[in-house]
Amino acid sequence: MTEHQARHTIGTPYRVAVITATYNAAQHIELCVKSVEFQTHPNVFHVIVDGKSGDQTINLISSSKSKRLLFISEPDVGIYSAWNKGIKLIDADWYLFLGADDILLPNAIQTLLEQAQASNCINLVTAKALLLADHGAFAGLLGGPFSRIVLWHHMPNANCSTIYHKSLFSETSPFNESLKSAADYSFLLKQRKCIVSSHSSAVVSCMKLGGVSNIKPTLSILESYRERLRHYPYPYHFLFSIFYMISLAKAALLSAYQFKKRET
Protein backbone atom coordinates (compact mmCIF):
# COMPACT_ATOMS: atom_id res chain seq x y z
CA MET A 1 0.00 0.00 0.00
CA THR A 2 1.42 3.39 -0.99
CA GLU A 3 0.92 6.63 0.90
CA HIS A 4 -1.79 7.58 -1.61
CA GLN A 5 -4.00 4.55 -0.99
CA ALA A 6 -6.84 4.35 1.51
CA ARG A 7 -8.05 1.43 3.59
CA HIS A 8 -11.74 1.27 4.43
CA THR A 9 -13.72 -0.36 7.22
CA ILE A 10 -17.36 -1.03 6.45
CA GLY A 11 -19.63 0.96 8.74
CA THR A 12 -17.02 3.55 9.76
CA PRO A 13 -18.66 7.01 10.10
CA TYR A 14 -16.16 8.76 7.87
CA ARG A 15 -15.52 12.43 8.50
CA VAL A 16 -16.24 14.36 5.29
CA ALA A 17 -15.36 18.00 4.68
CA VAL A 18 -17.24 19.92 1.99
CA ILE A 19 -15.15 22.95 1.04
CA THR A 20 -16.71 26.00 -0.62
CA ALA A 21 -14.86 29.10 -1.80
CA THR A 22 -17.01 32.23 -1.86
CA TYR A 23 -16.67 35.78 -3.08
CA ASN A 24 -19.78 37.95 -3.51
CA ALA A 25 -21.96 34.84 -3.68
CA ALA A 26 -25.03 36.17 -1.86
CA GLN A 27 -27.35 35.15 -4.69
CA HIS A 28 -26.64 31.43 -4.26
CA ILE A 29 -24.94 30.68 -0.96
CA GLU A 30 -28.04 29.98 1.16
CA LEU A 31 -29.11 27.03 -1.02
CA CYS A 32 -25.55 25.73 -1.06
CA VAL A 33 -25.33 25.82 2.75
CA LYS A 34 -28.71 24.15 3.20
CA SER A 35 -27.81 21.36 0.78
CA VAL A 36 -24.83 20.43 2.97
CA GLU A 37 -26.78 20.91 6.20
CA PHE A 38 -29.38 18.35 5.13
CA GLN A 39 -26.96 15.56 4.16
CA THR A 40 -28.08 12.17 5.44
CA HIS A 41 -24.55 11.16 6.40
CA PRO A 42 -24.03 12.27 10.03
CA ASN A 43 -20.35 13.23 9.89
CA VAL A 44 -20.31 15.99 7.28
CA PHE A 45 -18.81 19.45 7.85
CA HIS A 46 -19.09 22.48 5.60
CA VAL A 47 -15.98 24.64 5.44
CA ILE A 48 -16.64 27.99 3.74
CA VAL A 49 -13.62 30.11 2.91
CA ASP A 50 -14.70 33.61 1.87
CA GLY A 51 -12.42 36.05 0.08
CA LYS A 52 -13.71 39.08 2.00
CA SER A 53 -16.95 39.55 0.07
CA GLY A 54 -18.40 43.02 -0.31
CA ASP A 55 -22.03 41.98 -0.70
CA GLN A 56 -24.32 40.15 1.76
CA THR A 57 -22.47 36.83 1.54
CA ILE A 58 -20.82 37.13 4.96
CA ASN A 59 -24.08 38.16 6.67
CA LEU A 60 -26.00 35.28 5.08
CA ILE A 61 -23.40 32.71 6.11
CA SER A 62 -23.10 34.15 9.62
CA SER A 63 -26.87 33.97 10.10
CA SER A 64 -26.99 30.26 9.26
CA LYS A 65 -27.89 28.00 12.18
CA SER A 66 -26.24 24.96 10.61
CA LYS A 67 -24.16 23.03 13.14
CA ARG A 68 -22.06 21.64 10.31
CA LEU A 69 -20.63 25.02 9.34
CA LEU A 70 -17.07 26.32 9.76
CA PHE A 71 -16.51 29.77 8.25
CA ILE A 72 -13.68 32.25 7.75
CA SER A 73 -13.49 35.44 5.71
CA GLU A 74 -10.19 37.03 4.72
CA PRO A 75 -8.52 38.22 1.50
CA ASP A 76 -7.14 35.51 -0.76
CA VAL A 77 -5.80 35.12 -4.28
CA GLY A 78 -8.58 33.04 -5.75
CA ILE A 79 -10.55 29.81 -5.51
CA TYR A 80 -7.53 27.51 -5.21
CA SER A 81 -6.08 29.59 -2.39
CA ALA A 82 -9.42 29.12 -0.60
CA TRP A 83 -9.37 25.36 -1.23
CA ASN A 84 -5.87 25.05 0.21
CA LYS A 85 -6.95 27.01 3.29
CA GLY A 86 -10.03 24.82 3.67
CA ILE A 87 -8.00 21.61 3.66
CA LYS A 88 -5.76 23.01 6.41
CA LEU A 89 -8.73 24.14 8.52
CA ILE A 90 -10.21 20.70 9.07
CA ASP A 91 -8.89 17.17 9.35
CA ALA A 92 -11.25 14.88 7.45
CA ASP A 93 -11.11 11.45 5.82
CA TRP A 94 -12.61 12.69 2.55
CA TYR A 95 -12.94 16.10 0.88
CA LEU A 96 -15.45 17.43 -1.65
CA PHE A 97 -15.17 20.83 -3.36
CA LEU A 98 -18.57 22.46 -3.85
CA GLY A 99 -19.12 25.68 -5.77
CA ALA A 100 -21.05 28.46 -4.06
CA ASP A 101 -23.75 28.17 -6.73
CA ASP A 102 -23.85 24.34 -6.64
CA ILE A 103 -25.92 22.10 -4.38
CA LEU A 104 -25.64 18.54 -3.11
CA LEU A 105 -28.61 16.20 -3.23
CA PRO A 106 -29.52 14.94 0.28
CA ASN A 107 -27.97 11.49 -0.11
CA ALA A 108 -24.88 12.69 -2.03
CA ILE A 109 -22.19 12.05 0.58
CA GLN A 110 -23.68 8.74 1.66
CA THR A 111 -23.82 7.56 -1.97
CA LEU A 112 -20.20 8.49 -2.60
CA LEU A 113 -19.01 6.83 0.62
CA GLU A 114 -20.87 3.62 -0.18
CA GLN A 115 -19.10 3.58 -3.53
CA ALA A 116 -15.77 4.08 -1.74
CA GLN A 117 -16.47 1.00 0.37
CA ALA A 118 -16.91 -1.16 -2.71
CA SER A 119 -13.20 -1.90 -2.71
CA ASN A 120 -10.10 -1.39 -0.57
CA CYS A 121 -7.53 1.27 -1.42
CA ILE A 122 -9.98 3.58 -3.24
CA ASN A 123 -8.81 7.19 -2.89
CA LEU A 124 -11.07 8.94 -5.45
CA VAL A 125 -14.80 8.44 -5.96
CA THR A 126 -16.74 10.07 -8.78
CA ALA A 127 -20.42 10.36 -9.64
CA LYS A 128 -22.59 12.52 -11.88
CA ALA A 129 -23.69 16.15 -11.60
CA LEU A 130 -26.81 17.64 -13.14
CA LEU A 131 -25.91 20.72 -15.18
CA LEU A 132 -28.24 23.70 -14.94
CA ALA A 133 -28.29 26.65 -17.31
CA ASP A 134 -29.92 30.04 -16.66
CA HIS A 135 -33.29 29.92 -14.89
CA GLY A 136 -32.67 26.30 -13.88
CA ALA A 137 -33.01 24.81 -17.36
CA PHE A 138 -31.54 21.31 -17.79
CA ALA A 139 -28.23 21.46 -19.66
CA GLY A 140 -27.01 17.87 -19.44
CA LEU A 141 -25.01 15.62 -17.13
CA LEU A 142 -21.36 15.97 -16.20
CA GLY A 143 -18.93 13.56 -14.60
CA GLY A 144 -17.62 10.18 -15.63
CA PRO A 145 -15.19 7.63 -14.25
CA PHE A 146 -11.65 8.79 -13.66
CA SER A 147 -9.58 7.79 -16.69
CA ARG A 148 -5.90 8.42 -17.36
CA ILE A 149 -6.60 8.32 -21.10
CA VAL A 150 -9.43 10.87 -20.91
CA LEU A 151 -7.20 12.99 -18.67
CA TRP A 152 -4.91 13.58 -21.66
CA HIS A 153 -7.65 15.81 -23.10
CA HIS A 154 -9.76 17.10 -20.22
CA MET A 155 -10.76 16.62 -16.61
CA PRO A 156 -13.22 13.68 -16.62
CA ASN A 157 -14.94 14.32 -13.29
CA ALA A 158 -16.95 17.16 -11.73
CA ASN A 159 -15.63 18.43 -8.39
CA CYS A 160 -19.11 18.79 -6.91
CA SER A 161 -19.70 15.05 -7.43
CA THR A 162 -16.25 13.79 -6.44
CA ILE A 163 -14.70 12.95 -3.08
CA TYR A 164 -10.93 12.95 -2.60
CA HIS A 165 -9.30 10.89 0.13
CA LYS A 166 -7.04 12.82 2.51
CA SER A 167 -4.07 10.67 1.50
CA LEU A 168 -3.99 12.54 -1.83
CA PHE A 169 -3.32 15.83 -0.04
CA SER A 170 0.12 15.08 1.37
CA GLU A 171 1.51 18.45 0.24
CA THR A 172 1.00 21.62 2.29
CA SER A 173 -0.75 23.40 -0.62
CA PRO A 174 -1.90 20.73 -3.08
CA PHE A 175 -3.53 23.17 -5.52
CA ASN A 176 -1.33 25.51 -7.55
CA GLU A 177 -2.53 28.99 -6.59
CA SER A 178 -0.84 30.63 -9.58
CA LEU A 179 -3.48 29.01 -11.83
CA LYS A 180 -6.88 30.64 -12.16
CA SER A 181 -8.84 27.89 -13.87
CA ALA A 182 -6.95 24.60 -14.11
CA ALA A 183 -5.37 23.87 -10.71
CA ASP A 184 -7.83 21.04 -10.06
CA TYR A 185 -6.96 19.53 -13.45
CA SER A 186 -3.24 20.01 -12.74
CA PHE A 187 -3.66 18.27 -9.39
CA LEU A 188 -5.16 15.20 -11.10
CA LEU A 189 -2.38 15.19 -13.70
CA LYS A 190 0.21 15.18 -10.95
CA GLN A 191 -1.52 12.43 -8.96
CA ARG A 192 -2.69 10.35 -11.93
CA LYS A 193 -0.40 7.38 -11.27
CA CYS A 194 -1.42 7.20 -7.60
CA ILE A 195 -5.19 7.43 -8.05
CA VAL A 196 -7.29 4.33 -7.45
CA SER A 197 -10.85 5.28 -8.31
CA SER A 198 -14.42 4.06 -8.30
CA HIS A 199 -17.46 5.52 -10.08
CA SER A 200 -21.16 5.69 -9.25
CA SER A 201 -23.68 6.33 -12.00
CA ALA A 202 -25.90 8.19 -9.50
CA VAL A 203 -26.58 11.93 -9.81
CA VAL A 204 -25.45 13.47 -6.51
CA SER A 205 -25.29 17.21 -7.19
CA CYS A 206 -26.57 20.10 -9.26
CA MET A 207 -23.99 22.35 -10.90
CA LYS A 208 -24.78 25.72 -12.42
CA LEU A 209 -22.98 26.72 -15.59
CA GLY A 210 -20.90 29.87 -15.27
CA GLY A 211 -17.61 28.93 -13.61
CA VAL A 212 -14.27 30.32 -14.71
CA SER A 213 -13.90 27.62 -17.37
CA ASN A 214 -17.25 28.67 -18.87
CA ILE A 215 -16.79 32.43 -18.55
CA LYS A 216 -13.16 32.40 -19.75
CA PRO A 217 -12.82 29.25 -21.88
CA THR A 218 -9.62 30.43 -23.58
CA LEU A 219 -7.89 30.84 -20.21
CA SER A 220 -8.96 27.35 -19.17
CA ILE A 221 -7.77 25.86 -22.47
CA LEU A 222 -4.40 27.62 -22.26
CA GLU A 223 -3.74 26.69 -18.63
CA SER A 224 -4.76 23.07 -19.23
CA TYR A 225 -2.46 22.85 -22.26
CA ARG A 226 0.50 24.22 -20.31
CA GLU A 227 -0.12 21.79 -17.45
CA ARG A 228 -0.18 18.83 -19.83
CA LEU A 229 3.19 19.89 -21.19
CA ARG A 230 4.51 20.15 -17.64
CA HIS A 231 3.27 16.77 -16.41
CA TYR A 232 3.80 14.53 -19.45
CA PRO A 233 7.05 13.64 -21.25
CA TYR A 234 8.05 15.27 -24.51
CA PRO A 235 6.77 12.55 -26.94
CA TYR A 236 3.20 13.45 -26.00
CA HIS A 237 3.55 17.18 -26.66
CA PHE A 238 2.68 17.05 -30.37
CA LEU A 239 -0.59 15.32 -29.55
CA PHE A 240 -1.37 17.93 -26.89
CA SER A 241 -0.70 20.71 -29.40
CA ILE A 242 -3.36 19.21 -31.68
CA PHE A 243 -5.82 19.02 -28.75
CA TYR A 244 -5.02 22.65 -27.96
CA MET A 245 -5.70 23.93 -31.48
CA ILE A 246 -8.94 21.96 -31.78
CA SER A 247 -10.14 23.23 -28.38
CA LEU A 248 -9.40 26.83 -29.34
CA ALA A 249 -11.29 26.42 -32.62
CA LYS A 250 -14.30 24.89 -30.84
CA ALA A 251 -14.31 27.71 -28.27
CA ALA A 252 -14.20 30.33 -31.04
CA LEU A 253 -17.08 28.69 -32.92
CA LEU A 254 -19.16 28.44 -29.76
CA SER A 255 -18.49 32.09 -28.91
CA ALA A 256 -19.50 33.17 -32.43
CA TYR A 257 -22.67 31.07 -32.23
CA GLN A 258 -23.63 32.54 -28.86
CA PHE A 259 -22.98 36.08 -30.11
CA LYS A 260 -25.12 35.49 -33.20
CA LYS A 261 -27.89 34.00 -31.05
CA ARG A 262 -27.91 37.09 -28.82
CA GLU A 263 -28.06 39.36 -31.87
CA THR A 264 -31.10 37.56 -33.24
Secondary structure, DSSP 8 states (H G I E B T S, - for coil): --TT-----TT----EEEEEEESS-TTTHHHHHHHHHT-SSSSEEEEEEE---SSSHHHHHHT---TTEEEEE---SSHHHHHHHHHHH---SEEEE--TT-EE-TTHHHHHHHHHTTSTT--EEEEEEEEE-GGG-EEEEE-----HHHHTTS--S-GGGEEEEGGG--SSS-S-TT-SS-HHHHHHHHHTTT--EEEEEEEEEEEES-SHHHHSHHHHHHHHHHHHHHHS-GGGHHHHHHHHHHHHHHHHHHHHHHHHHHH-
